[in-house]
C-alpha cells in the first residue's frame, strides 16, 4: 500500500509539473523550483516515513526543479529568438529589392 501511495504522489506531482504555464524568456525559475521542492518533499516523506526524508527530498527536488527551470528558460529564449528572426525575414524586407544586387541601383553616379 505504501508503494502505491508513493507512486500516486509521484505521478500527481509529475503531471502537475509538466503543465507549462507561460513560456517566457525571463530567467524566472521560481515555479519549477517550488514544484520540485514540493514533490520531492512529498515523495521523500512518503518513502522514508520521516521528516528527515521529506527535507532531503525537498532539497533534492528543489535543485532538480531549478535545473529544469533554467533549461526551460534557455529553450524559451531560443524559441523567441528564432521567431523574431522569422518575423524579421518575413516582414522587414526591402520592398524594392528583387534579389539581384545591382550596384547602380544602390549607388547612383
N, C-alpha and C positions, 0 to 999 in steps of 0.2 A: 504494500500500500504506500509506503514511503517513497519508493522509486516512482510510482505513478504520480504522486504529488510533485516530486522534483521535475519530472518530465513535463507535466502540465504547466507548472510555473515557468519553466524554461521556454516552452512553446508559446505561452501567452506573452512573455517578455520579448521574444524574438519577433513575434507578429507585430507587436506594438512598436518595436524599434525599427522595423523595416518599412513602416509607413513614412513616406517622405512628406514633410510638412511644406516647406517652401525652399526651393533651391535658390540659393543666393551666394554670390562670391563676396562674403563679408567677413570671413575669418572667425565667425562665431561657432564654437563647438560646445556650448553650454547644454543644449538639448541632448546631444549624443552622450555627453559625459554623465548627465543626470540619469538618463535611461540605462546606461551601462552600469552605473553605481547601484541603482535601484535593483536592477535584475540580478547583478552579482551578489548583492546582499541577500536577496530572497533565496536564490539558489544555494549560496554558501550556508545560510542559516538552516535551510531545509536539509541539506546534505549532511551537515555536521551536528545538528541539534544543539548548537551553542552560539553564544554571542560572538565569540572569537571568530568562528567560521563565517558569520554574517559580516563582520568587519573586514576580514581578509577578502571575502568575496566582493564586498562593496568597493574596496580599494582597487582590486584587480579589474573589476568591471568598469570602474571609472577610468582607469588608464586605457583599457581597450576601447571604451566608448569615445574617449578623447582622440585616440588614434584614428578611429573610424570617422569621426567628425572632421579631422584635418584632411583625410583622404577625400571625403565628400566635397569639402571646400575646394580642393585642388581641381577635382572633376568639374565642379560648377564654374570655376574660373576659366578652365579650358573651354568648356561649352559656350560660355558667354563671349569669350574672345573669338571663337570660331563663328558664332552667329553674327558678331559685329563685323568681322571680315566679310562674311557672305553678304550682309546688308550693304556694306560699302561698295562691294563689287557690283551689286545689282542696281543701286540707286544713285551712286555718286560718280558715274562715268561722264566724261566729257561728251556732250551730245553731238558735237561736230566731228568727233574723232571716228574715223571709219576703219581703224585698224592698220592703215597703211601710212607709215610715217614719211611725210614729205617735208624736207627742211624748209622749203619755200612757204609752206602753209603756216609755219610757226615763227619764222624769222623773215619778215619782209625786207626787201632790199633797201 
